[in-house]
Amino acid sequence: MTSRNEARTQVDPALLEQFMKQQEAKFVAPTQTQAPPPTRSAAVYSVPTDFVELPSRGKYYLEGHPWHKKEKVEIKYMTTKEEDIITSPAYAREGKTFDKLLESVIVDRVNVGSLLTGDRNAILINTRKNAYGPHYEFYGFCEKCYETKELTIDLNSASIKEFDNLSCEKNSDGTFTVQLPQSKEAVQFRLFCGEDDAVLQKQEAAREKHNLPYEKIVLIHRQVIVSVSGNSDPACINQFAQNMLIRDSKFLQKAYIETKPDVSLRYDFICETCDHQNQGDVPFGANFFWPNE
């Protein structure tokens, strides 16, 4: 009987050796060559950014806050992602549209609720300008005859308000102390931030729900006052805010405005109906991010 191995064709050893060398050559590592440049479709689009100067210059954030002594911050230009934010009915109902927008455009990881109002305003103005251009159209009204007028302002004219209120004593914890002219009480107050705005909105909504009178000035005083002549008890502050003499209240409001770091963006027009000279701060209404195009 013939075995299977005997029936196989014998391979010439020289040919076998040549074949093995050819196989080894196939597995030699190829020489390194420069990779071809990525095609346009494979490139990742980078969203442009800009830098915004903070009105506070970082002076009123305590040590440990990401913006402590920070004079400028980096922000992204608005994209379709931010367009979804400003058109969200849910955010609008909750009063969170601007908070969510700030969270999205600010490059730093920071709690937007802890940001001072003036710094928030500076970022919102710059964000709007980068997205839709510098011209902002809005309606102003005459203080005398209440006639409305369509106005246009150049957002490039916004400037940082100089703040140096000599009547207030600046404290090491970022608060201020001022002596009221009539009661002679020494009132310590702090600057407003995003979280304070949210608290006021909730308090106003609760009062409206229960048909309670609107007390915006009282609510603001109660929110910003830290102590009255050294007494920081909330009950004392609440009682003082509700019964503050009007001269003292006006003085405290003026002291706060003169102390608060912010952006100056004002309009000026003469009423065509009554010739009254009108001036005021440009409003940040619901249409601030909805230009007429």
Secondary structure, DSSP 8 states (H G I E B T S, - for coil): ---HHHHS----HHHHHHHHHHHHHHTS-----------GGGS-----EEEEE-TTTTTTS-TTSTTTT--EEEEE---HHHHHHHT-HHHHHHT-HHHHHHHHHBSS---GGGSBHHHHHHHHHHHHHHHH-SEEEEEEE-TTT--EEEEEEEGGG-EE-----TTSEE-TTS-EEEE-TTT--EEEE---BHHHHHHHHHHHHHHHHTT----HHHHHHHHHEEEETTB--HHHHHHHHHT--HHHHHHHHHHHHHHS--EE-EEEEE-TTT--EEEEE----TTTT----
